[in-house]
Amino acid sequence: MDRPDTLEHAPLGRESAYPERYDAGLLYPIARAANRAPLGIEEGALPFVGEDEWHAFEVSWLNARGKPVVAVARFRLPVDSPNLIESKSWKLYLNGFNQTRFDSRERVIDTLVADLSAAAGAPVSVELLDVDDEALAPRRLPGESLDDLDIEVSDYTPSADHLKVGVEIVEETLYSHLLKSNCPVTGQPDWGSVLIRYRGPRLDREGLLRYLIGYRQHQDFHEHCVEHIFTDLMARARPERLLVLARYVRRGGLDISPWRGTPGERPPEPLRLARQ
């Protein structure tokens, strides 16, 4: 699936007719390389491992007898896939399932895996969950919150200068619900929570919170915001181990939860927050 590296022809930010039938051609891949290059990240030599986890809450199709089926889908894109998939195109693609008949749930999964993997350029995993599955119950982030720190803030663009460390080596997990960035096309706000787990020189918490709040007027995709945070922390704090996980609030029936880590790191057990 060969598409340009830009959003010039993407459906995001445009008026779109919602499809009535399945059409894999609606998926719009965006090359990751263009956004990674300014961070000094080279394809084939990624400084992290990770995934982009998506939940889709508006998934439905017709069974062989025409009866609707509903589900919540969980997708995982590998961090080394050459492309991410533009979110509105993904929503339009899923809407095409609404009036399409499938012989079985397995056939739906096989179709999703094939189409999404082709768009991403790497294997994408797919789960279909019942809408009352316990796995979808809201949970809380582990660790200590930064949000009660009484700080003064005047800078709402990302600045690694806020990141300062001490000499003591610690292992801790910190989080904040104050993450906000903006869609690079529509300018709509993207609200999220971010978790940072590391072992290394102790991070100055006030500086870290100022840094995270600095994304408030930043325009970029969710995935690239997480990579930006990861690369800045690695460059300024030089931890032995690092995990950065963001869980963004759903928009248009989709939420995105990218994570990036040093080799060997894994995120906490799959979870959803109340805002998702």
Buried (B, 14 or more C-beta within 10 A) or exposed (E): BEBEEEBEEBBBBEEBEEBEEBBBEBBBBBBBEEBBEEBEBEEEEBBBBBBBBBBBBBBBBBBEEEEEBEBBBBBBBBBBBEBBBBBBBBBBBBBBBBBBBBEEEEEBBEBBBEBBBBBBBBEBBBBBBEEEEEBBEEBEBEBEBBEEEEEEEEBBEBEBEBBBBEEEEEEBBBBBBBBBBBBBBEEEBBBBBBBBBBEBBBBBBBBBBBBBBBBBBBBBBBBBBBBBBBBBBBEBBEBEBBBBBBBBBBBBBBBBBBBBBBEEBEBBEBBBBEBB
